[in-house]
């Protein structure tokens, strides 16, 4: 939040009526980090539409979440070990009624196999920065880069330690 600072009139400084006197006052909160939707100042952290006092933060951590791959692997194994042999058995069948179903089953099996492989190849870990307070944990940032999350967690922890020392 940007607050307008009113410059006080200084008695020792002659002020002309046409020119205002500008005095630079120190900002009450120095910004330490701004990026990825997070603003960390010397007193607060602002993220996800919420503002939290750094003095209330007891602990900061960076957590890695890996996607669950067991269902994808089970689907792939089932499609390869059951679906392909079943299709092979159906392909030698000479029934005309099975021919249309065989082609549909072949397309579905191929789609399941390739979709499972694509999910395995494109799986990525996600990283979260959590700020713990007495009221509970608050998710500050979620991203795909471990370096960004680790740097933000370190900066936030140092700022919280300094803020607790001031209060």
OpenMM code with the backbone's topology and positions (N, CA, C; nanometers):
from openmm import Vec3, app, unit

residues = "UNK UNK UNK UNK UNK UNK UNK UNK UNK UNK UNK UNK UNK UNK UNK UNK UNK UNK UNK UNK UNK UNK UNK UNK UNK UNK UNK UNK UNK UNK UNK UNK UNK UNK UNK UNK UNK UNK UNK UNK UNK UNK UNK UNK UNK UNK UNK UNK UNK UNK UNK UNK UNK UNK UNK UNK UNK UNK UNK UNK UNK UNK UNK UNK UNK UNK UNK UNK UNK UNK UNK UNK UNK UNK UNK UNK UNK UNK UNK UNK UNK UNK UNK UNK UNK UNK UNK UNK UNK UNK UNK UNK UNK UNK UNK UNK UNK UNK UNK UNK UNK UNK UNK UNK UNK UNK UNK UNK UNK UNK UNK UNK UNK UNK UNK UNK UNK UNK UNK UNK UNK UNK UNK UNK UNK UNK UNK UNK UNK UNK UNK UNK UNK UNK UNK UNK UNK UNK UNK UNK UNK UNK UNK UNK UNK UNK UNK UNK UNK UNK UNK UNK UNK UNK UNK UNK UNK UNK UNK UNK UNK UNK UNK UNK UNK UNK UNK".split()
positions = [
    Vec3(0.0844, -0.1158, 0.0000),
    Vec3(0.0000, 0.0000, 0.0000),
    Vec3(0.0893, 0.1224, 0.0000),
    Vec3(0.0616, 0.2165, -0.0864),
    Vec3(0.1394, 0.3388, -0.0971),
    Vec3(0.0672, 0.4480, -0.0212),
    Vec3(0.1383, 0.5064, 0.0733),
    Vec3(0.0814, 0.6152, 0.1514),
    Vec3(0.1501, 0.7441, 0.1116),
    Vec3(0.0736, 0.8485, 0.1017),
    Vec3(0.1320, 0.9772, 0.0698),
    Vec3(0.1921, 1.0378, 0.1957),
    Vec3(0.3130, 1.0871, 0.1810),
    Vec3(0.3798, 1.1524, 0.2925),
    Vec3(0.3645, 1.3028, 0.2757),
    Vec3(0.3252, 1.3692, 0.3817),
    Vec3(0.3097, 1.5147, 0.3795),
    Vec3(0.4385, 1.5752, 0.4308),
    Vec3(0.4941, 1.6636, 0.3546),
    Vec3(0.6189, 1.7273, 0.3935),
    Vec3(0.5892, 1.8345, 0.4981),
    Vec3(0.6523, 1.8244, 0.6142),
    Vec3(0.6265, 1.9264, 0.7167),
    Vec3(0.6933, 2.0581, 0.6790),
    Vec3(0.6352, 2.1646, 0.7254),
    Vec3(0.6924, 2.2960, 0.6994),
    Vec3(0.8045, 2.3182, 0.8000),
    Vec3(0.9203, 2.3441, 0.7488),
    Vec3(1.0370, 2.3642, 0.8342),
    Vec3(1.0557, 2.5139, 0.8582),
    Vec3(1.0670, 2.5576, 0.9849),
    Vec3(1.0781, 2.7012, 1.0127),
    Vec3(1.2077, 2.7618, 0.9634),
    Vec3(1.3166, 2.6863, 0.9597),
    Vec3(1.4445, 2.7441, 0.9201),
    Vec3(1.4569, 2.7565, 0.7688),
    Vec3(1.3699, 2.6937, 0.6933),
    Vec3(1.3782, 2.6962, 0.5484),
    Vec3(1.2786, 2.7973, 0.4936),
    Vec3(1.3280, 2.8966, 0.4223),
    Vec3(1.2335, 2.9911, 0.3639),
    Vec3(1.1574, 2.9239, 0.2493),
    Vec3(1.0271, 2.9341, 0.2546),
    Vec3(0.9435, 2.8742, 0.1506),
    Vec3(0.8786, 2.9838, 0.0700),
    Vec3(0.8951, 2.9737, -0.0584),
    Vec3(0.8273, 3.0712, -0.1434),
    Vec3(0.6876, 3.0182, -0.1723),
    Vec3(0.5906, 3.1046, -0.1871),
    Vec3(0.4541, 3.0579, -0.2072),
    Vec3(0.4363, 2.9787, -0.3365),
    Vec3(0.5193, 3.0004, -0.4359),
    Vec3(0.5036, 2.9314, -0.5636),
    Vec3(0.5713, 2.7956, -0.5677),
    Vec3(0.6652, 2.7700, -0.4788),
    Vec3(0.7394, 2.6443, -0.4827),
    Vec3(0.7225, 2.5695, -0.3513),
    Vec3(0.6717, 2.4475, -0.3570),
    Vec3(0.6583, 2.3701, -0.2335),
    Vec3(0.7943, 2.3192, -0.1880),
    Vec3(0.8061, 2.2954, -0.0613),
    Vec3(0.9279, 2.2415, -0.0036),
    Vec3(0.9132, 2.0896, 0.0038),
    Vec3(1.0050, 2.0179, -0.0590),
    Vec3(1.0018, 1.8719, -0.0572),
    Vec3(1.1079, 1.8225, 0.0394),
    Vec3(1.0642, 1.7445, 0.1318),
    Vec3(1.1558, 1.6850, 0.2280),
    Vec3(1.1450, 1.5349, 0.2143),
    Vec3(1.2567, 1.4697, 0.1944),
    Vec3(1.2499, 1.3236, 0.1824),
    Vec3(1.2568, 1.2630, 0.3222),
    Vec3(1.1530, 1.1908, 0.3546),
    Vec3(1.1461, 1.1249, 0.4840),
    Vec3(1.1774, 0.9772, 0.4656),
    Vec3(1.2408, 0.9148, 0.5618),
    Vec3(1.2693, 0.7718, 0.5467),
    Vec3(1.1385, 0.6927, 0.5466),
    Vec3(1.1340, 0.5958, 0.4601),
    Vec3(1.0142, 0.5118, 0.4509),
    Vec3(1.0054, 0.4234, 0.5754),
    Vec3(0.8856, 0.4043, 0.6296),
    Vec3(0.8728, 0.3227, 0.7486),
    Vec3(0.9048, 0.1754, 0.7225),
    Vec3(0.8838, 0.1301, 0.6007),
    Vec3(0.9139, -0.0082, 0.5668),
    Vec3(0.9976, -0.0115, 0.4398),
    Vec3(1.1145, -0.0698, 0.4507),
    Vec3(1.2013, -0.0807, 0.3348),
    Vec3(1.1687, -0.2097, 0.2593),
    Vec3(1.1419, -0.2010, 0.1283),
    Vec3(1.1143, -0.3238, 0.0535),
    Vec3(1.2406, -0.4078, 0.0381),
    Vec3(1.2307, -0.5359, 0.0718),
    Vec3(1.3450, -0.6263, 0.0625),
    Vec3(1.3380, -0.7144, -0.0616),
    Vec3(1.2161, -0.7502, -0.1023),
    Vec3(1.1973, -0.8387, -0.2172),
    Vec3(1.0609, -0.8119, -0.2774),
    Vec3(1.0562, -0.8112, -0.4096),
    Vec3(0.9284, -0.8008, -0.4786),
    Vec3(0.9389, -0.8814, -0.6068),
    Vec3(0.8560, -0.9832, -0.6173),
    Vec3(0.8557, -1.0685, -0.7352),
    Vec3(0.7704, -1.1911, -0.7104),
    Vec3(0.7280, -1.2552, -0.8198),
    Vec3(0.6466, -1.3768, -0.8115),
    Vec3(0.5185, -1.3541, -0.7318),
    Vec3(0.4677, -1.2305, -0.7303),
    Vec3(0.3450, -1.2019, -0.6574),
    Vec3(0.3643, -1.1869, -0.5083),
    Vec3(0.4890, -1.1696, -0.4629),
    Vec3(0.5205, -1.1585, -0.3202),
    Vec3(0.5964, -1.0279, -0.2970),
    Vec3(0.5584, -0.9573, -0.1908),
    Vec3(0.6299, -0.8371, -0.1485),
    Vec3(0.6733, -0.8583, -0.0042),
    Vec3(0.8035, -0.8512, 0.0189),
    Vec3(0.8580, -0.8630, 0.1542),
    Vec3(0.9198, -0.7295, 0.1901),
    Vec3(0.8715, -0.6702, 0.2988),
    Vec3(0.9291, -0.5462, 0.3494),
    Vec3(0.9972, -0.5777, 0.4818),
    Vec3(1.0498, -0.4754, 0.5458),
    Vec3(1.1176, -0.4979, 0.6739),
    Vec3(1.0199, -0.5335, 0.7851),
    Vec3(0.8899, -0.5079, 0.7657),
    Vec3(0.7911, -0.5344, 0.8699),
    Vec3(0.6820, -0.6342, 0.8302),
    Vec3(0.6538, -0.6467, 0.6990),
    Vec3(0.5407, -0.7284, 0.6547),
    Vec3(0.5789, -0.8159, 0.5359),
    Vec3(0.4983, -0.9175, 0.5122),
    Vec3(0.5022, -0.9934, 0.3878),
    Vec3(0.3604, -0.9880, 0.3298),
    Vec3(0.3524, -0.9568, 0.2013),
    Vec3(0.2236, -0.9470, 0.1331),
    Vec3(0.2244, -1.0474, 0.0185),
    Vec3(0.1285, -1.1406, 0.0210),
    Vec3(0.1177, -1.2417, -0.0841),
    Vec3(-0.0228, -1.2983, -0.0837),
    Vec3(-0.0696, -1.3368, -0.2022),
    Vec3(-0.2017, -1.3990, -0.2180),
    Vec3(-0.3137, -1.3134, -0.1582),
    Vec3(-0.2984, -1.1817, -0.1651),
    Vec3(-0.4017, -1.0914, -0.1173),
    Vec3(-0.4062, -1.0752, 0.0337),
    Vec3(-0.3075, -1.1251, 0.1032),
    Vec3(-0.3043, -1.1121, 0.2493),
    Vec3(-0.1750, -1.0446, 0.2925),
    Vec3(-0.1817, -0.9824, 0.4084),
    Vec3(-0.0663, -0.9138, 0.4654),
    Vec3(-0.0392, -0.9727, 0.6033),
    Vec3(0.0849, -1.0087, 0.6280),
    Vec3(0.1224, -1.0736, 0.7531),
    Vec3(0.2390, -0.9990, 0.8165),
    Vec3(0.2292, -0.9752, 0.9447),
    Vec3(0.3360, -0.9094, 1.0187),
    Vec3(0.4512, -1.0076, 1.0365),
    Vec3(0.5712, -0.9674, 0.9987),
    Vec3(0.6867, -1.0577, 1.0063),
    Vec3(0.7230, -1.0951, 1.1492),
    Vec3(0.6912, -1.0101, 1.2439),
    Vec3(0.7217, -1.0405, 1.3840),
    Vec3(0.6395, -1.1601, 1.4331),
    Vec3(0.5271, -1.1897, 1.3670),
    Vec3(0.4435, -1.3029, 1.4055),
    Vec3(0.4907, -1.4352, 1.3463),
    Vec3(0.5823, -1.4299, 1.2525),
    Vec3(0.6306, -1.5509, 1.1861),
    Vec3(0.7291, -1.6222, 1.2785),
    Vec3(0.6995, -1.7471, 1.3100),
    Vec3(0.7870, -1.8249, 1.3976),
    Vec3(0.8879, -1.9087, 1.3204),
    Vec3(0.8492, -1.9527, 1.1991),
    Vec3(0.9368, -2.0401, 1.1215),
    Vec3(0.8993, -2.0279, 0.9745),
    Vec3(0.9993, -2.0386, 0.8860),
    Vec3(0.9784, -2.0351, 0.7415),
    Vec3(1.0432, -2.1597, 0.6830),
    Vec3(0.9725, -2.2244, 0.5911),
    Vec3(1.0309, -2.3431, 0.5291),
    Vec3(0.9946, -2.3497, 0.3815),
    Vec3(1.0793, -2.4178, 0.3071),
    Vec3(1.0550, -2.4450, 0.1664),
    Vec3(1.0249, -2.5941, 0.1547),
    Vec3(0.9101, -2.6271, 0.0945),
    Vec3(0.8642, -2.7658, 0.0877),
    Vec3(0.8553, -2.8076, -0.0582),
    Vec3(0.9056, -2.9282, -0.0874),
    Vec3(0.8974, -2.9834, -0.2227),
    Vec3(0.7846, -3.0848, -0.2286),
    Vec3(0.6998, -3.0726, -0.3312),
    Vec3(0.5907, -3.1669, -0.3532),
    Vec3(0.6139, -3.2376, -0.4861),
    Vec3(0.6209, -3.3698, -0.4801),
    Vec3(0.6347, -3.4493, -0.6016),
    Vec3(0.4982, -3.5046, -0.6404),
    Vec3(0.4664, -3.5052, -0.7692),
    Vec3(0.3368, -3.5593, -0.8103),
    Vec3(0.3325, -3.7106, -0.7898),
    Vec3(0.2124, -3.7613, -0.7644),
    Vec3(0.1960, -3.9051, -0.7459),
    Vec3(0.2018, -3.9742, -0.8815),
    Vec3(0.2928, -4.0684, -0.8936),
    Vec3(0.3106, -4.1388, -1.0192),
    Vec3(0.2595, -4.2823, -1.0141),
    Vec3(0.2230, -4.3325, -0.8967),
    Vec3(0.1782, -4.4720, -0.8848),
    Vec3(0.0549, -4.5000, -0.9710),
    Vec3(-0.0493, -4.4162, -0.9731),
    Vec3(-0.1637, -4.4457, -1.0603),
    Vec3(-0.1270, -4.4455, -1.2095),
    Vec3(-0.0368, -4.3565, -1.2486),
    Vec3(0.0039, -4.3490, -1.3885),
    Vec3(0.0826, -4.4735, -1.4275),
    Vec3(0.1738, -4.5157, -1.3387),
    Vec3(0.2516, -4.6369, -1.3663),
    Vec3(0.1627, -4.7606, -1.3693),
    Vec3(0.0647, -4.7667, -1.2796),
    Vec3(-0.0273, -4.8818, -1.2779),
    Vec3(-0.1105, -4.8863, -1.4060),
    Vec3(-0.1576, -4.7716, -1.4519),
    Vec3(-0.2350, -4.7660, -1.5761),
    Vec3(-0.1503, -4.8086, -1.6956),
    Vec3(-0.0270, -4.7601, -1.7000),
    Vec3(0.0634, -4.7975, -1.8091),
    Vec3(0.0937, -4.9465, -1.8068),
    Vec3(0.1223, -5.0002, -1.6903),
    Vec3(0.1527, -5.1431, -1.6787),
    Vec3(0.0329, -5.2285, -1.7182),
    Vec3(-0.0856, -5.1874, -1.6764),
    Vec3(-0.2069, -5.2624, -1.7112),
    Vec3(-0.2343, -5.2576, -1.8619),
    Vec3(-0.2165, -5.1415, -1.9217),
    Vec3(-0.2408, -5.1286, -2.0659),
    Vec3(-0.1420, -5.2114, -2.1466),
    Vec3(-0.0162, -5.2155, -2.1028),
    Vec3(0.0855, -5.2901, -2.1769),
    Vec3(0.0750, -5.4407, -2.1508),
    Vec3(0.0546, -5.4796, -2.0252),
    Vec3(0.0566, -5.6227, -1.9923),
    Vec3(-0.0750, -5.6945, -2.0203),
    Vec3(-0.1875, -5.6224, -2.0171),
    Vec3(-0.3171, -5.6862, -2.0422),
    Vec3(-0.3756, -5.6399, -2.1762),
    Vec3(-0.3719, -5.5120, -2.2019),
    Vec3(-0.4349, -5.4576, -2.3217),
    Vec3(-0.3716, -5.5044, -2.4506),
    Vec3(-0.2395, -5.5000, -2.4596),
    Vec3(-0.1730, -5.5406, -2.5829),
    Vec3(-0.1876, -5.6904, -2.6113),
    Vec3(-0.1686, -5.7798, -2.5128),
    Vec3(-0.1919, -5.9226, -2.5431),
    Vec3(-0.3376, -5.9520, -2.5808),
    Vec3(-0.4310, -5.8827, -2.5162),
    Vec3(-0.5712, -5.9014, -2.5508),
    Vec3(-0.5979, -5.8559, -2.6946),
    Vec3(-0.5405, -5.7456, -2.7335),
    Vec3(-0.5563, -5.6985, -2.8709),
    Vec3(-0.4890, -5.7932, -2.9698),
    Vec3(-0.3788, -5.8489, -2.9318),
    Vec3(-0.3114, -5.9456, -3.0179),
    Vec3(-0.3991, -6.0685, -3.0397),
    Vec3(-0.4657, -6.1146, -2.9341),
    Vec3(-0.5550, -6.2300, -2.9470),
    Vec3(-0.6752, -6.1941, -3.0331),
    Vec3(-0.7271, -6.0732, -3.0203),
    Vec3(-0.8422, -6.0322, -3.1004),
    Vec3(-0.8055, -6.0122, -3.2476),
    Vec3(-0.6800, -5.9781, -3.2753),
    Vec3(-0.6407, -5.9511, -3.4133),
    Vec3(-0.6411, -6.0773, -3.4991),
    Vec3(-0.6219, -6.1926, -3.4398),
    Vec3(-0.6216, -6.3169, -3.5177),
    Vec3(-0.7628, -6.3725, -3.5352),
    Vec3(-0.8577, -6.3151, -3.4653),
    Vec3(-0.9962, -6.3571, -3.4793),
    Vec3(-1.0474, -6.3142, -3.6159),
    Vec3(-1.1292, -6.3978, -3.6790),
    Vec3(-1.1753, -6.3684, -3.8148),
    Vec3(-1.3184, -6.3166, -3.8182),
    Vec3(-1.3748, -6.2879, -3.7035),
    Vec3(-1.5132, -6.2418, -3.6996),
    Vec3(-1.5234, -6.0985, -3.7504),
    Vec3(-1.6211, -6.0721, -3.8352),
    Vec3(-1.6404, -5.9376, -3.8923),
    Vec3(-1.6979, -5.8418, -3.7895),
    Vec3(-1.7747, -5.8921, -3.6926),
    Vec3(-1.8345, -5.8065, -3.5897),
    Vec3(-1.7285, -5.7526, -3.4941),
    Vec3(-1.6238, -5.8276, -3.4746),
    Vec3(-1.5172, -5.7862, -3.3816),
    Vec3(-1.4245, -5.6847, -3.4481),
    Vec3(-1.4210, -5.6814, -3.5794),
    Vec3(-1.3251, -5.5962, -3.6497),
    Vec3(-1.3400, -5.4482, -3.6141),
    Vec3(-1.4591, -5.3944, -3.6084),
    Vec3(-1.4794, -5.2541, -3.5721),
    Vec3(-1.4449, -5.2274, -3.4267),
    Vec3(-1.4778, -5.3204, -3.3407),
    Vec3(-1.4438, -5.3068, -3.1975),
    Vec3(-1.2942, -5.3195, -3.1757),
    Vec3(-1.2298, -5.4033, -3.2543),
    Vec3(-1.0852, -5.4204, -3.2426),
    Vec3(-1.0137, -5.2890, -3.2720),
    Vec3(-1.0543, -5.2209, -3.3784),
    Vec3(-0.9901, -5.0950, -3.4149),
    Vec3(-1.0146, -4.9875, -3.3077),
    Vec3(-1.1334, -4.9861, -3.2517),
    Vec3(-1.1629, -4.8904, -3.1445),
    Vec3(-1.0804, -4.9224, -3.0200),
    Vec3(-1.0715, -5.0485, -2.9835),
    Vec3(-0.9917, -5.0892, -2.8666),
    Vec3(-0.8442, -5.0609, -2.8886),
    Vec3(-0.7969, -5.0808, -3.0105),
    Vec3(-0.6570, -5.0510, -3.0422),
    Vec3(-0.6291, -4.9019, -3.0264),
    Vec3(-0.7208, -4.8181, -3.0732),
    Vec3(-0.7040, -4.6732, -3.0588),
    Vec3(-0.7057, -4.6300, -2.9132),
    Vec3(-0.7975, -4.6846, -2.8331),
    Vec3(-0.8057, -4.6488, -2.6913),
    Vec3(-0.6809, -4.6947, -2.6172),
    Vec3(-0.6343, -4.8170, -2.6456),
    Vec3(-0.5146, -4.8689, -2.5787),
    Vec3(-0.3922, -4.7843, -2.6142),
    Vec3(-0.3776, -4.7493, -2.7395),
    Vec3(-0.2644, -4.6654, -2.7808),
    Vec3(-0.2720, -4.5282, -2.7140),
    Vec3(-0.3926, -4.4716, -2.7052),
    Vec3(-0.4110, -4.3419, -2.6402),
    Vec3(-0.3735, -4.3486, -2.4921),
    Vec3(-0.4152, -4.4531, -2.4237),
    Vec3(-0.3834, -4.4688, -2.2809),
    Vec3(-0.2327, -4.4845, -2.2612),
    Vec3(-0.1698, -4.5641, -2.3448),
    Vec3(-0.0242, -4.5861, -2.3305),
    Vec3(0.0516, -4.4565, -2.3544),
    Vec3(0.0214, -4.3863, -2.4612),
    Vec3(0.0946, -4.2628, -2.4909),
    Vec3(0.0633, -4.1513, -2.3913),
    Vec3(-0.0600, -4.1447, -2.3433),
    Vec3(-0.0939, -4.0438, -2.2422),
    Vec3(-0.0206, -4.0718, -2.1110),
    Vec3(-0.0073, -4.1979, -2.0746),
    Vec3(0.0654, -4.2325, -1.9522),
    Vec3(0.2135, -4.1987, -1.9644),
    Vec3(0.2707, -4.2287, -2.0796),
    Vec3(0.4120, -4.1963, -2.1012),
    Vec3(0.4321, -4.0444, -2.0998),
    Vec3(0.3406, -3.9701, -2.1623),
    Vec3(0.3517, -3.8233, -2.1626),
    Vec3(0.3423, -3.7682, -2.0210),
    Vec3(0.2543, -3.8225, -1.9395),
    Vec3(0.2413, -3.7762, -1.8000),
    Vec3(0.3685, -3.8036, -1.7217),
    Vec3(0.4306, -3.9190, -1.7461),
    Vec3(0.5561, -3.9511, -1.6775),
    Vec3(0.6684, -3.8573, -1.7204),
    Vec3(0.6732, -3.8265, -1.8481),
    Vec3(0.7800, -3.7405, -1.8994),
    Vec3(0.7617, -3.5958, -1.8540),
    Vec3(0.6381, -3.5484, -1.8487),
    Vec3(0.6117, -3.4078, -1.8173),
    Vec3(0.5914, -3.3795, -1.6691),
    Vec3(0.6056, -3.4787, -1.5834),
    Vec3(0.5858, -3.4586, -1.4394),
    Vec3(0.6958, -3.3685, -1.3837),
    Vec3(0.6569, -3.2733, -1.3008),
    Vec3(0.7514, -3.1808, -1.2377),
    Vec3(0.7196, -3.1673, -1.0895),
    Vec3(0.8234, -3.1435, -1.0117),
    Vec3(0.8030, -3.1135, -0.8708),
    Vec3(0.7566, -2.9689, -0.8575),
    Vec3(0.6842, -2.9409, -0.7512),
    Vec3(0.6480, -2.8032, -0.7203),
    Vec3(0.7040, -2.7695, -0.5824),
    Vec3(0.7348, -2.6440, -0.5636),
    Vec3(0.7969, -2.5983, -0.4398),
    Vec3(0.7094, -2.4905, -0.3772),
    Vec3(0.6932, -2.4976, -0.2460),
    Vec3(0.6129, -2.4001, -0.1733),
    Vec3(0.6962, -2.3382, -0.0621),
    Vec3(0.6728, -2.2103, -0.0385),
    Vec3(0.7323, -2.1413, 0.0759),
    Vec3(0.6197, -2.1227, 0.1770),
    Vec3(0.6385, -2.1763, 0.2966),
    Vec3(0.5383, -2.1683, 0.4023),
    Vec3(0.5917, -2.0831, 0.5165),
    Vec3(0.5081, -1.9932, 0.5656),
    Vec3(0.5395, -1.9131, 0.6838),
    Vec3(0.4516, -1.9639, 0.7974),
    Vec3(0.5142, -2.0076, 0.9047),
    Vec3(0.4409, -2.0607, 1.0188),
    Vec3(0.4245, -1.9523, 1.1250),
    Vec3(0.3025, -1.9390, 1.1752),
    Vec3(0.2727, -1.8481, 1.2850),
    Vec3(0.2049, -1.9285, 1.3950),
    Vec3(0.1698, -1.8624, 1.5033),
    Vec3(0.0972, -1.9324, 1.6096),
    Vec3(-0.0404, -1.9778, 1.5620),
    Vec3(-0.0958, -1.9077, 1.4634),
    Vec3(-0.2287, -1.9426, 1.4110),
    Vec3(-0.2231, -2.0574, 1.3105),
    Vec3(-0.1046, -2.0922, 1.2624),
    Vec3(-0.0917, -2.2013, 1.1655),
    Vec3(0.0024, -2.1646, 1.0523),
    Vec3(0.0050, -2.2504, 0.9500),
    Vec3(0.0934, -2.2291, 0.8352),
    Vec3(0.0209, -2.1489, 0.7276),
    Vec3(0.0965, -2.0638, 0.6589),
    Vec3(0.0429, -1.9818, 0.5517),
    Vec3(0.1315, -1.9992, 0.4291),
    Vec3(0.0718, -2.0365, 0.3159),
    Vec3(0.1454, -2.0566, 0.1924),
    Vec3(0.1738, -1.9202, 0.1301),
    Vec3(0.2996, -1.8859, 0.1210),
    Vec3(0.3405, -1.7556, 0.0689),
    Vec3(0.3602, -1.7617, -0.0828),
    Vec3(0.4231, -1.8692, -0.1306),
    Vec3(0.4594, -1.8770, -0.2725),
    Vec3(0.4594, -2.0231, -0.3162),
    Vec3(0.4160, -2.0467, -0.4398),
    Vec3(0.4232, -2.1786, -0.5014),
    Vec3(0.4846, -2.1615, -0.6391),
    Vec3(0.5836, -2.2435, -0.6701),
    Vec3(0.6495, -2.2326, -0.8003),
    Vec3(0.7158, -2.3624, -0.8408),
    Vec3(0.7727, -2.3624, -0.9612),
    Vec3(0.8391, -2.4814, -1.0165),
    Vec3(0.9905, -2.4781, -0.9969),
    Vec3(1.0457, -2.3639, -0.9604),
    Vec3(1.1909, -2.3496, -0.9470),
    Vec3(1.2327, -2.3614, -0.8001),
    Vec3(1.3195, -2.4567, -0.7719),
    Vec3(1.3630, -2.4754, -0.6333),
    Vec3(1.4511, -2.3596, -0.5863),
    Vec3(1.5300, -2.3049, -0.6772),
    Vec3(1.6202, -2.1960, -0.6398),
    Vec3(1.5415, -2.0735, -0.5943),
    Vec3(1.4356, -2.0382, -0.6672),
    Vec3(1.3543, -1.9220, -0.6294),
    Vec3(1.2890, -1.9420, -0.4931),
    Vec3(1.2361, -2.0607, -0.4698),
    Vec3(1.1694, -2.0881, -0.3424),
    Vec3(1.2684, -2.0883, -0.2268),
    Vec3(1.3859, -2.1439, -0.2484),
    Vec3(1.4874, -2.1475, -0.1428),
    Vec3(1.5370, -2.0080, -0.1093),
    Vec3(1.5612, -1.9262, -0.2118),
    Vec3(1.6067, -1.7888, -0.1881),
    Vec3(1.5001, -1.7072, -0.1158),
    Vec3(1.3753, -1.7222, -0.1566),
    Vec3(1.2667, -1.6490, -0.0909),
    Vec3(1.2502, -1.6944, 0.0535),
    Vec3(1.2608, -1.8242, 0.0786),
    Vec3(1.2484, -1.8752, 0.2154),
    Vec3(1.3618, -1.8228, 0.3032),
    Vec3(1.4830, -1.8199, 0.2504),
    Vec3(1.5978, -1.7685, 0.3265),
    Vec3(1.5807, -1.6201, 0.3582),
    Vec3(1.5425, -1.5416, 0.2572),
    Vec3(1.5224, -1.3979, 0.2773),
    Vec3(1.4102, -1.3720, 0.3772),
    Vec3(1.3012, -1.4458, 0.3650),
    Vec3(1.1872, -1.4288, 0.4545),
    Vec3(1.2231, -1.4676, 0.5977),
    Vec3(1.3010, -1.5734, 0.6136),
    Vec3(1.3433, -1.6159, 0.7475),
    Vec3(1.4335, -1.5109, 0.8125),
    Vec3(1.5268, -1.4560, 0.7352),
    Vec3(1.6157, -1.3520, 0.7894),
    Vec3(1.5370, -1.2261, 0.8267),
    Vec3(1.4430, -1.1874, 0.7414),
    Vec3(1.3612, -1.0683, 0.7703),
    Vec3(1.2734, -1.0914, 0.8928),
    Vec3(1.2199, -1.2108, 0.9079),
    Vec3(1.1365, -1.2419, 1.0243),
    Vec3(1.2204, -1.2414, 1.1521),
    Vec3(1.3413, -1.2914, 1.1458),
    Vec3(1.4300, -1.2907, 1.2627),
    Vec3(1.4639, -1.1480, 1.3042),
    Vec3(1.4919, -1.0614, 1.2067),
    Vec3(1.5193, -0.9207, 1.2379),
    Vec3(1.3952, -0.8513, 1.2956),
    Vec3(1.2778, -0.8822, 1.2387),
    Vec3(1.1546, -0.8187, 1.2863),
    Vec3(1.1210, -0.8634, 1.4273),
    Vec3(1.1445, -0.9904, 1.4597),
    Vec3(1.1201, -1.0384, 1.5980),
    Vec3(1.2179, -0.9733, 1.6942),
    Vec3(1.3392, -0.9454, 1.6493),
    Vec3(1.4375, -0.8787, 1.7346),
    Vec3(1.3998, -0.7345, 1.7659),
    Vec3(1.3293, -0.6703, 1.6755),
    Vec3(1.2872, -0.5310, 1.6974),
    Vec3(1.1682, -0.5228, 1.7905),
    Vec3(1.0846, -0.6262, 1.7938),
    Vec3(0.9622, -0.6202, 1.8751),
    Vec3(0.9789, -0.6872, 2.0075),
] * unit.nanometer
topology = app.Topology()
chain = topology.addChain("A")
for resn in residues:
    res = topology.addResidue(resn, chain)
    for name in ("N", "CA", "C"):
        topology.addAtom(name, app.Element.getBySymbol(name[0]), res)
